[in-house]
Amino acid sequence: MAYLAGLRLARRMKVALTGALVLAANAACYAQSCALCYTQAAASGHRFIQGLKTGILVLIVPPMFMSVGITILAYKKRNRTSDLKESEKSDNDW
């Protein structure tokens, strides 16, 4: 029983630490904007701002989908090994 309580406490500590890191990283993200980019974006028109937003999406979305795909592939193939006893049909089960 005490072992399970220790596991719960460890899990809570991990969640609290992760939350603290997320909040701390948020402040660090604001420090990465450069003054020149900010002034150019603020002085520009509506079309430029829309183009900037579209460009950001174009740069973010494909790597996100690739990361999700690799994660799903790794999750599905997590229990496969290259042991010959388990896969006699082919050399490579991937």
PDB file of N, CA, C and O in Angstrom:
ATOM      1  N   MET A   1       0.820  -1.194   0.000  1.00  0.00           N
ATOM      2  CA  MET A   1       0.000   0.000   0.000  1.00  0.00           C
ATOM      3  C   MET A   1       0.868   1.263   0.000  1.00  0.00           C
ATOM      4  O   MET A   1       0.577   2.234  -0.700  1.00  0.00           O
ATOM      5  N   ALA A   2       1.920   1.229   0.788  1.00  0.00           N
ATOM      6  CA  ALA A   2       2.817   2.382   0.844  1.00  0.00           C
ATOM      7  C   ALA A   2       3.529   2.567  -0.494  1.00  0.00           C
ATOM      8  O   ALA A   2       3.854   3.690  -0.881  1.00  0.00           O
ATOM      9  N   TYR A   3       3.770   1.463  -1.195  1.00  0.00           N
ATOM     10  CA  TYR A   3       4.423   1.536  -2.502  1.00  0.00           C
ATOM     11  C   TYR A   3       3.557   2.293  -3.492  1.00  0.00           C
ATOM     12  O   TYR A   3       4.059   3.122  -4.252  1.00  0.00           O
ATOM     13  N   LEU A   4       2.246   2.014  -3.490  1.00  0.00           N
ATOM     14  CA  LEU A   4       1.330   2.704  -4.399  1.00  0.00           C
ATOM     15  C   LEU A   4       1.230   4.183  -4.061  1.00  0.00           C
ATOM     16  O   LEU A   4       1.134   5.016  -4.962  1.00  0.00           O
ATOM     17  N   ALA A   5       1.249   4.521  -2.777  1.00  0.00           N
ATOM     18  CA  ALA A   5       1.216   5.929  -2.386  1.00  0.00           C
ATOM     19  C   ALA A   5       2.472   6.644  -2.863  1.00  0.00           C
ATOM     20  O   ALA A   5       2.410   7.804  -3.273  1.00  0.00           O
ATOM     21  N   GLY A   6       3.614   5.958  -2.812  1.00  0.00           N
ATOM     22  CA  GLY A   6       4.857   6.540  -3.308  1.00  0.00           C
ATOM     23  C   GLY A   6       4.811   6.767  -4.801  1.00  0.00           C
ATOM     24  O   GLY A   6       5.337   7.767  -5.291  1.00  0.00           O
ATOM     25  N   LEU A   7       4.185   5.846  -5.543  1.00  0.00           N
ATOM     26  CA  LEU A   7       4.045   6.012  -6.996  1.00  0.00           C
ATOM     27  C   LEU A   7       3.147   7.200  -7.329  1.00  0.00           C
ATOM     28  O   LEU A   7       3.427   7.962  -8.254  1.00  0.00           O
ATOM     29  N   ARG A   8       2.059   7.349  -6.563  1.00  0.00           N
ATOM     30  CA  ARG A   8       1.160   8.483  -6.798  1.00  0.00           C
ATOM     31  C   ARG A   8       1.869   9.800  -6.539  1.00  0.00           C
ATOM     32  O   ARG A   8       1.696  10.763  -7.286  1.00  0.00           O
ATOM     33  N   LEU A   9       2.675   9.843  -5.472  1.00  0.00           N
ATOM     34  CA  LEU A   9       3.408  11.057  -5.152  1.00  0.00           C
ATOM     35  C   LEU A   9       4.436  11.374  -6.237  1.00  0.00           C
ATOM     36  O   LEU A   9       4.605  12.530  -6.622  1.00  0.00           O
ATOM     37  N   ALA A  10       5.114  10.349  -6.720  1.00  0.00           N
ATOM     38  CA  ALA A  10       6.095  10.556  -7.791  1.00  0.00           C
ATOM     39  C   ALA A  10       5.407  11.059  -9.058  1.00  0.00           C
ATOM     40  O   ALA A  10       5.945  11.920  -9.754  1.00  0.00           O
ATOM     41  N   ARG A  11       4.245  10.541  -9.354  1.00  0.00           N
ATOM     42  CA  ARG A  11       3.521  10.978 -10.536  1.00  0.00           C
ATOM     43  C   ARG A  11       3.073  12.432 -10.390  1.00  0.00           C
ATOM     44  O   ARG A  11       3.151  13.209 -11.342  1.00  0.00           O
ATOM     45  N   ARG A  12       2.607  12.792  -9.199  1.00  0.00           N
ATOM     46  CA  ARG A  12       2.202  14.179  -8.962  1.00  0.00           C
ATOM     47  C   ARG A  12       3.390  15.124  -9.090  1.00  0.00           C
ATOM     48  O   ARG A  12       3.262  16.230  -9.615  1.00  0.00           O
ATOM     49  N   MET A  13       4.531  14.683  -8.611  1.00  0.00           N
ATOM     50  CA  MET A  13       5.730  15.513  -8.709  1.00  0.00           C
ATOM     51  C   MET A  13       6.118  15.720 -10.173  1.00  0.00           C
ATOM     52  O   MET A  13       6.514  16.819 -10.560  1.00  0.00           O
ATOM     53  N   LYS A  14       6.007  14.673 -10.982  1.00  0.00           N
ATOM     54  CA  LYS A  14       6.319  14.792 -12.408  1.00  0.00           C
ATOM     55  C   LYS A  14       5.366  15.757 -13.099  1.00  0.00           C
ATOM     56  O   LYS A  14       5.788  16.568 -13.924  1.00  0.00           O
ATOM     57  N   VAL A  15       4.083  15.673 -12.766  1.00  0.00           N
ATOM     58  CA  VAL A  15       3.098  16.561 -13.368  1.00  0.00           C
ATOM     59  C   VAL A  15       3.368  18.002 -12.948  1.00  0.00           C
ATOM     60  O   VAL A  15       3.293  18.913 -13.773  1.00  0.00           O
ATOM     61  N   ALA A  16       3.679  18.212 -11.679  1.00  0.00           N
ATOM     62  CA  ALA A  16       3.964  19.567 -11.198  1.00  0.00           C
ATOM     63  C   ALA A  16       5.221  20.130 -11.857  1.00  0.00           C
ATOM     64  O   ALA A  16       5.254  21.304 -12.224  1.00  0.00           O
ATOM     65  N   LEU A  17       6.249  19.304 -12.009  1.00  0.00           N
ATOM     66  CA  LEU A  17       7.478  19.755 -12.649  1.00  0.00           C
ATOM     67  C   LEU A  17       7.252  20.084 -14.123  1.00  0.00           C
ATOM     68  O   LEU A  17       7.783  21.072 -14.631  1.00  0.00           O
ATOM     69  N   THR A  18       6.474  19.268 -14.796  1.00  0.00           N
ATOM     70  CA  THR A  18       6.164  19.523 -16.202  1.00  0.00           C
ATOM     71  C   THR A  18       5.375  20.823 -16.347  1.00  0.00           C
ATOM     72  O   THR A  18       5.645  21.617 -17.248  1.00  0.00           O
ATOM     73  N   GLY A  19       4.408  21.039 -15.466  1.00  0.00           N
ATOM     74  CA  GLY A  19       3.635  22.279 -15.508  1.00  0.00           C
ATOM     75  C   GLY A  19       4.508  23.502 -15.264  1.00  0.00           C
ATOM     76  O   GLY A  19       4.344  24.528 -15.925  1.00  0.00           O
ATOM     77  N   ALA A  20       5.435  23.394 -14.314  1.00  0.00           N
ATOM     78  CA  ALA A  20       6.338  24.509 -14.039  1.00  0.00           C
ATOM     79  C   ALA A  20       7.238  24.795 -15.226  1.00  0.00           C
ATOM     80  O   ALA A  20       7.505  25.957 -15.534  1.00  0.00           O
ATOM     81  N   LEU A  21       7.710  23.756 -15.894  1.00  0.00           N
ATOM     82  CA  LEU A  21       8.558  23.946 -17.069  1.00  0.00           C
ATOM     83  C   LEU A  21       7.790  24.598 -18.215  1.00  0.00           C
ATOM     84  O   LEU A  21       8.333  25.444 -18.925  1.00  0.00           O
ATOM     85  N   VAL A  22       6.543  24.210 -18.395  1.00  0.00           N
ATOM     86  CA  VAL A  22       5.728  24.812 -19.457  1.00  0.00           C
ATOM     87  C   VAL A  22       5.517  26.294 -19.190  1.00  0.00           C
ATOM     88  O   VAL A  22       5.617  27.116 -20.101  1.00  0.00           O
ATOM     89  N   LEU A  23       5.227  26.630 -17.949  1.00  0.00           N
ATOM     90  CA  LEU A  23       5.029  28.039 -17.612  1.00  0.00           C
ATOM     91  C   LEU A  23       6.325  28.841 -17.742  1.00  0.00           C
ATOM     92  O   LEU A  23       6.299  29.997 -18.163  1.00  0.00           O
ATOM     93  N   ALA A  24       7.443  28.239 -17.387  1.00  0.00           N
ATOM     94  CA  ALA A  24       8.725  28.933 -17.501  1.00  0.00           C
ATOM     95  C   ALA A  24       9.132  29.088 -18.967  1.00  0.00           C
ATOM     96  O   ALA A  24       9.717  30.107 -19.336  1.00  0.00           O
ATOM     97  N   ALA A  25       8.838  28.110 -19.795  1.00  0.00           N
ATOM     98  CA  ALA A  25       9.193  28.178 -21.215  1.00  0.00           C
ATOM     99  C   ALA A  25       8.386  29.250 -21.926  1.00  0.00           C
ATOM    100  O   ALA A  25       8.855  29.833 -22.904  1.00  0.00           O
ATOM    101  N   ASN A  26       7.184  29.516 -21.447  1.00  0.00           N
ATOM    102  CA  ASN A  26       6.349  30.536 -22.068  1.00  0.00           C
ATOM    103  C   ASN A  26       7.020  31.904 -21.994  1.00  0.00           C
ATOM    104  O   ASN A  26       6.985  32.663 -22.962  1.00  0.00           O
ATOM    105  N   ALA A  27       7.632  32.226 -20.853  1.00  0.00           N
ATOM    106  CA  ALA A  27       8.315  33.514 -20.715  1.00  0.00           C
ATOM    107  C   ALA A  27       9.539  33.584 -21.625  1.00  0.00           C
ATOM    108  O   ALA A  27       9.856  34.650 -22.153  1.00  0.00           O
ATOM    109  N   ALA A  28      10.223  32.469 -21.813  1.00  0.00           N
ATOM    110  CA  ALA A  28      11.404  32.451 -22.674  1.00  0.00           C
ATOM    111  C   ALA A  28      11.026  32.639 -24.142  1.00  0.00           C
ATOM    112  O   ALA A  28      11.821  33.170 -24.917  1.00  0.00           O
ATOM    113  N   CYS A  29       9.840  32.218 -24.529  1.00  0.00           N
ATOM    114  CA  CYS A  29       9.415  32.369 -25.922  1.00  0.00           C
ATOM    115  C   CYS A  29       9.199  33.832 -26.287  1.00  0.00           C
ATOM    116  O   CYS A  29       9.446  34.222 -27.428  1.00  0.00           O
ATOM    117  N   TYR A  30       8.749  34.636 -25.353  1.00  0.00           N
ATOM    118  CA  TYR A  30       8.534  36.050 -25.650  1.00  0.00           C
ATOM    119  C   TYR A  30       9.847  36.785 -25.883  1.00  0.00           C
ATOM    120  O   TYR A  30       9.874  37.798 -26.581  1.00  0.00           O
ATOM    121  N   ALA A  31      10.927  36.288 -25.309  1.00  0.00           N
ATOM    122  CA  ALA A  31      12.218  36.957 -25.439  1.00  0.00           C
ATOM    123  C   ALA A  31      12.852  36.727 -26.807  1.00  0.00           C
ATOM    124  O   ALA A  31      13.864  37.354 -27.119  1.00  0.00           O
ATOM    125  N   GLN A  32      12.290  35.850 -27.628  1.00  0.00           N
ATOM    126  CA  GLN A  32      12.907  35.516 -28.900  1.00  0.00           C
ATOM    127  C   GLN A  32      12.450  36.403 -30.059  1.00  0.00           C
ATOM    128  O   GLN A  32      12.956  36.259 -31.172  1.00  0.00           O
ATOM    129  N   SER A  33      11.521  37.299 -29.827  1.00  0.00           N
ATOM    130  CA  SER A  33      11.080  38.165 -30.925  1.00  0.00           C
ATOM    131  C   SER A  33      12.081  39.298 -31.110  1.00  0.00           C
ATOM    132  O   SER A  33      12.561  39.893 -30.145  1.00  0.00           O
ATOM    133  N   CYS A  34      12.377  39.577 -32.352  1.00  0.00           N
ATOM    134  CA  CYS A  34      13.349  40.635 -32.599  1.00  0.00           C
ATOM    135  C   CYS A  34      12.613  41.945 -32.854  1.00  0.00           C
ATOM    136  O   CYS A  34      11.503  41.947 -33.385  1.00  0.00           O
ATOM    137  N   ALA A  35      13.229  43.048 -32.478  1.00  0.00           N
ATOM    138  CA  ALA A  35      12.596  44.361 -32.578  1.00  0.00           C
ATOM    139  C   ALA A  35      12.343  44.753 -34.029  1.00  0.00           C
ATOM    140  O   ALA A  35      11.326  45.377 -34.332  1.00  0.00           O
ATOM    141  N   LEU A  36      13.252  44.395 -34.925  1.00  0.00           N
ATOM    142  CA  LEU A  36      13.088  44.762 -36.326  1.00  0.00           C
ATOM    143  C   LEU A  36      11.881  44.057 -36.932  1.00  0.00           C
ATOM    144  O   LEU A  36      11.089  44.678 -37.641  1.00  0.00           O
ATOM    145  N   CYS A  37      11.739  42.760 -36.654  1.00  0.00           N
ATOM    146  CA  CYS A  37      10.589  42.013 -37.178  1.00  0.00           C
ATOM    147  C   CYS A  37       9.287  42.569 -36.621  1.00  0.00           C
ATOM    148  O   CYS A  37       8.297  42.688 -37.343  1.00  0.00           O
ATOM    149  N   TYR A  38       9.289  42.907 -35.340  1.00  0.00           N
ATOM    150  CA  TYR A  38       8.085  43.436 -34.707  1.00  0.00           C
ATOM    151  C   TYR A  38       7.679  44.771 -35.332  1.00  0.00           C
ATOM    152  O   TYR A  38       6.503  44.989 -35.626  1.00  0.00           O
ATOM    153  N   THR A  39       8.646  45.657 -35.534  1.00  0.00           N
ATOM    154  CA  THR A  39       8.310  46.965 -36.101  1.00  0.00           C
ATOM    155  C   THR A  39       7.865  46.844 -37.556  1.00  0.00           C
ATOM    156  O   THR A  39       6.971  47.570 -37.992  1.00  0.00           O
ATOM    157  N   GLN A  40       8.472  45.945 -38.301  1.00  0.00           N
ATOM    158  CA  GLN A  40       8.062  45.757 -39.697  1.00  0.00           C
ATOM    159  C   GLN A  40       6.643  45.200 -39.769  1.00  0.00           C
ATOM    160  O   GLN A  40       5.847  45.639 -40.600  1.00  0.00           O
ATOM    161  N   ALA A  41       6.325  44.248 -38.915  1.00  0.00           N
ATOM    162  CA  ALA A  41       4.987  43.662 -38.923  1.00  0.00           C
ATOM    163  C   ALA A  41       3.951  44.670 -38.436  1.00  0.00           C
ATOM    164  O   ALA A  41       2.834  44.709 -38.953  1.00  0.00           O
ATOM    165  N   ALA A  42       4.307  45.475 -37.455  1.00  0.00           N
ATOM    166  CA  ALA A  42       3.367  46.458 -36.923  1.00  0.00           C
ATOM    167  C   ALA A  42       3.100  47.570 -37.931  1.00  0.00           C
ATOM    168  O   ALA A  42       1.990  48.101 -37.975  1.00  0.00           O
ATOM    169  N   ALA A  43       4.082  47.930 -38.734  1.00  0.00           N
ATOM    170  CA  ALA A  43       3.927  49.015 -39.696  1.00  0.00           C
ATOM    171  C   ALA A  43       3.317  48.563 -41.015  1.00  0.00           C
ATOM    172  O   ALA A  43       3.005  49.401 -41.861  1.00  0.00           O
ATOM    173  N   SER A  44       3.143  47.287 -41.207  1.00  0.00           N
ATOM    174  CA  SER A  44       2.674  46.773 -42.494  1.00  0.00           C
ATOM    175  C   SER A  44       1.148  46.752 -42.549  1.00  0.00           C
ATOM    176  O   SER A  44       0.458  47.028 -41.568  1.00  0.00           O
ATOM    177  N   GLY A  45       0.669  46.425 -43.703  1.00  0.00           N
ATOM    178  CA  GLY A  45      -0.773  46.383 -43.929  1.00  0.00           C
ATOM    179  C   GLY A  45      -1.370  45.029 -43.610  1.00  0.00           C
ATOM    180  O   GLY A  45      -0.699  44.102 -43.156  1.00  0.00           O
ATOM    181  N   HIS A  46      -2.668  44.962 -43.870  1.00  0.00           N
ATOM    182  CA  HIS A  46      -3.427  43.751 -43.572  1.00  0.00           C
ATOM    183  C   HIS A  46      -2.965  42.564 -44.416  1.00  0.00           C
ATOM    184  O   HIS A  46      -2.895  41.444 -43.910  1.00  0.00           O
ATOM    185  N   ARG A  47      -2.656  42.783 -45.665  1.00  0.00           N
ATOM    186  CA  ARG A  47      -2.234  41.682 -46.548  1.00  0.00           C
ATOM    187  C   ARG A  47      -0.916  41.079 -46.094  1.00  0.00           C
ATOM    188  O   ARG A  47      -0.746  39.860 -46.131  1.00  0.00           O
ATOM    189  N   PHE A  48       0.017  41.920 -45.667  1.00  0.00           N
ATOM    190  CA  PHE A  48       1.304  41.430 -45.205  1.00  0.00           C
ATOM    191  C   PHE A  48       1.141  40.586 -43.938  1.00  0.00           C
ATOM    192  O   PHE A  48       1.788  39.549 -43.793  1.00  0.00           O
ATOM    193  N   ILE A  49       0.288  41.025 -43.035  1.00  0.00           N
ATOM    194  CA  ILE A  49       0.062  40.279 -41.790  1.00  0.00           C
ATOM    195  C   ILE A  49      -0.591  38.934 -42.099  1.00  0.00           C
ATOM    196  O   ILE A  49      -0.222  37.923 -41.503  1.00  0.00           O
ATOM    197  N   GLN A  50      -1.550  38.904 -43.015  1.00  0.00           N
ATOM    198  CA  GLN A  50      -2.167  37.638 -43.405  1.00  0.00           C
ATOM    199  C   GLN A  50      -1.140  36.709 -44.069  1.00  0.00           C
ATOM    200  O   GLN A  50      -1.133  35.504 -43.818  1.00  0.00           O
ATOM    201  N   GLY A  51      -0.283  37.273 -44.910  1.00  0.00           N
ATOM    202  CA  GLY A  51       0.768  36.476 -45.532  1.00  0.00           C
ATOM    203  C   GLY A  51       1.747  35.924 -44.506  1.00  0.00           C
ATOM    204  O   GLY A  51       2.215  34.794 -44.636  1.00  0.00           O
ATOM    205  N   LEU A  52       2.051  36.711 -43.500  1.00  0.00           N
ATOM    206  CA  LEU A  52       2.933  36.256 -42.430  1.00  0.00           C
ATOM    207  C   LEU A  52       2.303  35.112 -41.649  1.00  0.00           C
ATOM    208  O   LEU A  52       2.972  34.128 -41.337  1.00  0.00           O
ATOM    209  N   LYS A  53       1.025  35.238 -41.334  1.00  0.00           N
ATOM    210  CA  LYS A  53       0.317  34.165 -40.618  1.00  0.00           C
ATOM    211  C   LYS A  53       0.257  32.887 -41.460  1.00  0.00           C
ATOM    212  O   LYS A  53       0.441  31.787 -40.940  1.00  0.00           O
ATOM    213  N   THR A  54      -0.001  33.037 -42.758  1.00  0.00           N
ATOM    214  CA  THR A  54      -0.037  31.873 -43.645  1.00  0.00           C
ATOM    215  C   THR A  54       1.330  31.210 -43.735  1.00  0.00           C
ATOM    216  O   THR A  54       1.431  29.983 -43.728  1.00  0.00           O
ATOM    217  N   GLY A  55       2.372  32.010 -43.819  1.00  0.00           N
ATOM    218  CA  GLY A  55       3.726  31.460 -43.863  1.00  0.00           C
ATOM    219  C   GLY A  55       4.083  30.699 -42.604  1.00  0.00           C
ATOM    220  O   GLY A  55       4.743  29.662 -42.668  1.00  0.00           O
ATOM    221  N   ILE A  56       3.655  31.207 -41.464  1.00  0.00           N
ATOM    222  CA  ILE A  56       3.914  30.512 -40.207  1.00  0.00           C
ATOM    223  C   ILE A  56       3.203  29.167 -40.203  1.00  0.00           C
ATOM    224  O   ILE A  56       3.782  28.164 -39.787  1.00  0.00           O
ATOM    225  N   LEU A  57       1.959  29.133 -40.658  1.00  0.00           N
ATOM    226  CA  LEU A  57       1.228  27.865 -40.717  1.00  0.00           C
ATOM    227  C   LEU A  57       1.883  26.879 -41.680  1.00  0.00           C
ATOM    228  O   LEU A  57       1.972  25.685 -41.393  1.00  0.00           O
ATOM    229  N   VAL A  58       2.337  27.383 -42.818  1.00  0.00           N
ATOM    230  CA  VAL A  58       2.993  26.517 -43.799  1.00  0.00           C
ATOM    231  C   VAL A  58       4.269  25.908 -43.215  1.00  0.00           C
ATOM    232  O   VAL A  58       4.605  24.762 -43.517  1.00  0.00           O
ATOM    233  N   LEU A  59       4.971  26.662 -42.390  1.00  0.00           N
ATOM    234  CA  LEU A  59       6.204  26.154 -41.793  1.00  0.00           C
ATOM    235  C   LEU A  59       5.960  25.247 -40.590  1.00  0.00           C
ATOM    236  O   LEU A  59       6.831  24.448 -40.246  1.00  0.00           O
ATOM    237  N   ILE A  60       4.805  25.350 -39.945  1.00  0.00           N
ATOM    238  CA  ILE A  60       4.541  24.556 -38.747  1.00  0.00           C
ATOM    239  C   ILE A  60       3.808  23.252 -39.052  1.00  0.00           C
ATOM    240  O   ILE A  60       4.144  22.212 -38.485  1.00  0.00           O
ATOM    241  N   VAL A  61       2.822  23.290 -39.930  1.00  0.00           N
ATOM    242  CA  VAL A  61       1.930  22.142 -40.121  1.00  0.00           C
ATOM    243  C   VAL A  61       2.631  20.896 -40.670  1.00  0.00           C
ATOM    244  O   VAL A  61       2.442  19.828 -40.087  1.00  0.00           O
ATOM    245  N   PRO A  62       3.420  20.945 -41.738  1.00  0.00           N
ATOM    246  CA  PRO A  62       4.031  19.702 -42.238  1.00  0.00           C
ATOM    247  C   PRO A  62       4.951  18.993 -41.232  1.00  0.00           C
ATOM    248  O   PRO A  62       4.852  17.773 -41.101  1.00  0.00           O
ATOM    249  N   PRO A  63       5.840  19.700 -40.517  1.00  0.00           N
ATOM    250  CA  PRO A  63       6.638  18.981 -39.528  1.00  0.00           C
ATOM    251  C   PRO A  63       5.798  18.378 -38.400  1.00  0.00           C
ATOM    252  O   PRO A  63       6.146  17.335 -37.848  1.00  0.00           O
ATOM    253  N   MET A  64       4.686  19.045 -38.064  1.00  0.00           N
ATOM    254  CA  MET A  64       3.816  18.509 -37.021  1.00  0.00           C
ATOM    255  C   MET A  64       3.198  17.188 -37.478  1.00  0.00           C
ATOM    256  O   MET A  64       3.181  16.219 -36.719  1.00  0.00           O
ATOM    257  N   PHE A  65       2.693  17.143 -38.709  1.00  0.00           N
ATOM    258  CA  PHE A  65       2.104  15.907 -39.209  1.00  0.00           C
ATOM    259  C   PHE A  65       3.156  14.808 -39.364  1.00  0.00           C
ATOM    260  O   PHE A  65       2.870  13.636 -39.117  1.00  0.00           O
ATOM    261  N   MET A  66       4.360  15.178 -39.768  1.00  0.00           N
ATOM    262  CA  MET A  66       5.420  14.169 -39.874  1.00  0.00           C
ATOM    263  C   MET A  66       5.772  13.614 -38.495  1.00  0.00           C
ATOM    264  O   MET A  66       5.997  12.411 -38.358  1.00  0.00           O
ATOM    265  N   SER A  67       5.823  14.454 -37.491  1.00  0.00           N
ATOM    266  CA  SER A  67       6.120  13.992 -36.138  1.00  0.00           C
ATOM    267  C   SER A  67       5.023  13.078 -35.608  1.00  0.00           C
ATOM    268  O   SER A  67       5.306  12.059 -34.979  1.00  0.00           O
ATOM    269  N   VAL A  68       3.780  13.442 -35.863  1.00  0.00           N
ATOM    270  CA  VAL A  68       2.663  12.598 -35.431  1.00  0.00           C
ATOM    271  C   VAL A  68       2.709  11.255 -36.159  1.00  0.00           C
ATOM    272  O   VAL A  68       2.487  10.214 -35.542  1.00  0.00           O
ATOM    273  N   GLY A  69       2.991  11.266 -37.446  1.00  0.00           N
ATOM    274  CA  GLY A  69       3.082  10.011 -38.201  1.00  0.00           C
ATOM    275  C   GLY A  69       4.195   9.110 -37.708  1.00  0.00           C
ATOM    276  O   GLY A  69       4.000   7.902 -37.577  1.00  0.00           O
ATOM    277  N   ILE A  70       5.354   9.675 -37.435  1.00  0.00           N
ATOM    278  CA  ILE A  70       6.470   8.872 -36.923  1.00  0.00           C
ATOM    279  C   ILE A  70       6.132   8.317 -35.556  1.00  0.00           C
ATOM    280  O   ILE A  70       6.468   7.172 -35.255  1.00  0.00           O
ATOM    281  N   THR A  71       5.467   9.113 -34.712  1.00  0.00           N
ATOM    282  CA  THR A  71       5.088   8.640 -33.385  1.00  0.00           C
ATOM    283  C   THR A  71       4.090   7.501 -33.484  1.00  0.00           C
ATOM    284  O   THR A  71       4.218   6.511 -32.763  1.00  0.00           O
ATOM    285  N   ILE A  72       3.105   7.616 -34.354  1.00  0.00           N
ATOM    286  CA  ILE A  72       2.127   6.540 -34.532  1.00  0.00           C
ATOM    287  C   ILE A  72       2.805   5.286 -35.072  1.00  0.00           C
ATOM    288  O   ILE A  72       2.514   4.182 -34.614  1.00  0.00           O
ATOM    289  N   LEU A  73       3.694   5.441 -36.028  1.00  0.00           N
ATOM    290  CA  LEU A  73       4.416   4.292 -36.571  1.00  0.00           C
ATOM    291  C   LEU A  73       5.261   3.611 -35.503  1.00  0.00           C
ATOM    292  O   LEU A  73       5.278   2.384 -35.416  1.00  0.00           O
ATOM    293  N   ALA A  74       5.957   4.393 -34.697  1.00  0.00           N
ATOM    294  CA  ALA A  74       6.776   3.814 -33.634  1.00  0.00           C
ATOM    295  C   ALA A  74       5.905   3.125 -32.590  1.00  0.00           C
ATOM    296  O   ALA A  74       6.283   2.082 -32.057  1.00  0.00           O
ATOM    297  N   TYR A  75       4.740   3.701 -32.295  1.00  0.00           N
ATOM    298  CA  TYR A  75       3.842   3.086 -31.315  1.00  0.00           C
ATOM    299  C   TYR A  75       3.302   1.746 -31.820  1.00  0.00           C
ATOM    300  O   TYR A  75       3.205   0.786 -31.055  1.00  0.00           O
ATOM    301  N   LYS A  76       2.954   1.683 -33.099  1.00  0.00           N
ATOM    302  CA  LYS A  76       2.424   0.438 -33.653  1.00  0.00           C
ATOM    303  C   LYS A  76       3.497  -0.645 -33.748  1.00  0.00           C
ATOM    304  O   LYS A  76       3.194  -1.830 -33.604  1.00  0.00           O
ATOM    305  N   LYS A  77       4.735  -0.254 -33.986  1.00  0.00           N
ATOM    306  CA  LYS A  77       5.810  -1.226 -34.178  1.00  0.00           C
ATOM    307  C   LYS A  77       6.654  -1.430 -32.919  1.00  0.00           C
ATOM    308  O   LYS A  77       7.738  -2.007 -33.003  1.00  0.00           O
ATOM    309  N   ARG A  78       6.190  -0.977 -31.770  1.00  0.00           N
ATOM    310  CA  ARG A  78       7.017  -0.968 -30.569  1.00  0.00           C
ATOM    311  C   ARG A  78       7.393  -2.350 -30.056  1.00  0.00           C
ATOM    312  O   ARG A  78       8.429  -2.488 -29.406  1.00  0.00           O
ATOM    313  N   ASN A  79       6.604  -3.367 -30.318  1.00  0.00           N
ATOM    314  CA  ASN A  79       6.890  -4.693 -29.772  1.00  0.00           C
ATOM    315  C   ASN A  79       7.569  -5.629 -30.766  1.00  0.00           C
ATOM    316  O   ASN A  79       7.791  -6.799 -30.455  1.00  0.00           O
ATOM    317  N   ARG A  80       7.893  -5.146 -31.929  1.00  0.00           N
ATOM    318  CA  ARG A  80       8.541  -6.001 -32.923  1.00  0.00           C
ATOM    319  C   ARG A  80      10.029  -6.067 -32.670  1.00  0.00           C
ATOM    320  O   ARG A  80      10.662  -5.072 -32.319  1.00  0.00           O
ATOM    321  N   THR A  81      10.570  -7.240 -32.852  1.00  0.00           N
ATOM    322  CA  THR A  81      12.014  -7.419 -32.715  1.00  0.00           C
ATOM    323  C   THR A  81      12.547  -8.048 -33.986  1.00  0.00           C
ATOM    324  O   THR A  81      11.779  -8.515 -34.828  1.00  0.00           O
ATOM    325  N   SER A  82      13.842  -8.058 -34.121  1.00  0.00           N
ATOM    326  CA  SER A  82      14.454  -8.654 -35.305  1.00  0.00           C
ATOM    327  C   SER A  82      14.847 -10.108 -35.039  1.00  0.00           C
ATOM    328  O   SER A  82      15.753 -10.636 -35.684  1.00  0.00           O
ATOM    329  N   ASP A  83      14.172 -10.747 -34.102  1.00  0.00           N
ATOM    330  CA  ASP A  83      14.433 -12.139 -33.777  1.00  0.00           C
ATOM    331  C   ASP A  83      13.921 -13.028 -34.912  1.00  0.00           C
ATOM    332  O   ASP A  83      12.815 -12.815 -35.409  1.00  0.00           O
ATOM    333  N   LEU A  84      14.695 -13.999 -35.320  1.00  0.00           N
ATOM    334  CA  LEU A  84      14.277 -14.883 -36.415  1.00  0.00           C
ATOM    335  C   LEU A  84      13.148 -15.811 -35.991  1.00  0.00           C
ATOM    336  O   LEU A  84      12.386 -16.267 -36.844  1.00  0.00           O
ATOM    337  N   LYS A  85      13.016 -16.104 -34.706  1.00  0.00           N
ATOM    338  CA  LYS A  85      11.948 -16.981 -34.232  1.00  0.00           C
ATOM    339  C   LYS A  85      10.576 -16.346 -34.424  1.00  0.00           C
ATOM    340  O   LYS A  85       9.605 -17.054 -34.692  1.00  0.00           O
ATOM    341  N   GLU A  86      10.478 -15.043 -34.295  1.00  0.00           N
ATOM    342  CA  GLU A  86       9.196 -14.369 -34.426  1.00  0.00           C
ATOM    343  C   GLU A  86       8.831 -14.072 -35.871  1.00  0.00           C
ATOM    344  O   GLU A  86       7.648 -14.043 -36.209  1.00  0.00           O
ATOM    345  N   SER A  87       9.810 -13.854 -36.724  1.00  0.00           N
ATOM    346  CA  SER A  87       9.488 -13.535 -38.100  1.00  0.00           C
ATOM    347  C   SER A  87      10.273 -14.434 -39.039  1.00  0.00           C
ATOM    348  O   SER A  87      11.391 -14.119 -39.446  1.00  0.00           O
ATOM    349  N   GLU A  88       9.668 -15.544 -39.367  1.00  0.00           N
ATOM    350  CA  GLU A  88      10.313 -16.487 -40.274  1.00  0.00           C
ATOM    351  C   GLU A  88       9.945 -16.175 -41.728  1.00  0.00           C
ATOM    352  O   GLU A  88      10.611 -16.660 -42.643  1.00  0.00           O
ATOM    353  N   LYS A  89       8.921 -15.393 -41.951  1.00  0.00           N
ATOM    354  CA  LYS A  89       8.454 -15.097 -43.302  1.00  0.00           C
ATOM    355  C   LYS A  89       9.406 -14.196 -44.067  1.00  0.00           C
ATOM    356  O   LYS A  89       9.725 -14.461 -45.226  1.00  0.00           O
ATOM    357  N   SER A  90       9.855 -13.145 -43.426  1.00  0.00           N
ATOM    358  CA  SER A  90      10.698 -12.195 -44.146  1.00  0.00           C
ATOM    359  C   SER A  90      11.823 -11.699 -43.247  1.00  0.00           C
ATOM    360  O   SER A  90      11.823 -11.916 -42.035  1.00  0.00           O
ATOM    361  N   ASP A  91      12.780 -11.026 -43.881  1.00  0.00           N
ATOM    362  CA  ASP A  91      13.911 -10.507 -43.138  1.00  0.00           C
ATOM    363  C   ASP A  91      13.551  -9.215 -42.400  1.00  0.00           C
ATOM    364  O   ASP A  91      14.163  -8.886 -41.384  1.00  0.00           O
ATOM    365  N   ASN A  92      12.591  -8.509 -42.897  1.00  0.00           N
ATOM    366  CA  ASN A  92      12.279  -7.211 -42.334  1.00  0.00           C
ATOM    367  C   ASN A  92      10.765  -7.081 -42.212  1.00  0.00           C
ATOM    368  O   ASN A  92      10.056  -7.119 -43.217  1.00  0.00           O
ATOM    369  N   ASP A  93      10.263  -6.926 -40.981  1.00  0.00           N
ATOM    370  CA  ASP A  93       8.814  -6.805 -40.770  1.00  0.00           C
ATOM    371  C   ASP A  93       8.318  -5.373 -40.850  1.00  0.00           C
ATOM    372  O   ASP A  93       7.116  -5.141 -40.728  1.00  0.00           O
ATOM    373  N   TRP A  94       9.174  -4.437 -41.043  1.00  0.00           N
ATOM    374  CA  TRP A  94       8.724  -3.050 -41.112  1.00  0.00           C
ATOM    375  C   TRP A  94       8.015  -2.860 -42.403  1.00  0.00           C
ATOM    376  O   TRP A  94       7.541  -1.761 -42.691  1.00  0.00           O
TER     377      TRP A  94
END
